[in-house]
Amino acid sequence: MAGADRTGPLARLSRAPGLRETPVGEDLVLLDPTDYRAITLNRWAREIWQLLDGERALDDVVGELDRRFDAEAGRVEREVREVVDEMLANGILREVSSDR
């Protein structure tokens, strides 16, 4: 259940430090020099990635993407949470302390 807290509406997440970003068309390839791993983000995941700056709450990210894309109610939120859960599982996101 820890993942549920980390992706709650007020969660603040930021990109893990040290990752190198290389645009490839509409995608973004993240290179982790510590374990020589490459992760490719599609256009949608790239949009989410760019908004996860540690300043915005997750709900703010969802709201921004809702404004950018015309989608059925709740779809953006579901998909953002799925992508964020996967990014957390891959270790490319980190939680920002609430006492910043």
C-alpha positions, 0 to 999 in steps of 0.5 A, spaced: 500 500 500 506 504 500 505 506 492 498 508 494 501 514 498 506 515 493 501 517 488 496 520 492 493 527 489 498 531 493 504 527 492 510 531 489 515 527 485 521 529 481 526 526 476 531 521 479 538 525 479 543 523 474 539 521 468 541 523 462 535 525 457 536 524 449 530 526 445 528 521 439 523 523 435 517 524 440 520 519 445 525 521 450 530 516 452 533 516 459 540 513 460 542 511 467 549 511 467 550 508 474 547 501 471 547 502 464 540 502 463 536 505 458 528 507 458 524 509 453 518 514 454 513 515 449 510 521 447 505 521 453 510 518 458 514 524 456 509 529 457 508 526 464 515 526 465 516 533 463 511 536 469 514 532 474 519 537 477 518 536 484 514 542 485 507 540 482 502 536 486 500 530 482 493 532 481 496 539 478 500 534 473 493 531 472 489 537 471 495 540 466 494 534 462 487 534 462 487 541 459 492 539 454 488 533 451 481 532 450 479 525 453 473 522 457 473 524 464 477 520 469 482 517 463 487 522 464 488 521 471 488 513 470 493 513 465 497 518 469 497 514 475 499 508 471 505 511 468 507 514 475 507 507 478 511 504 472 516 510 473 516 509 481 517 501 480 523 503 475 526 508 480 526 514 475 522 518 480 523 520 487 518 522 492 519 530 494 519 531 502 513 534 504 517 538 509 521 542 503 
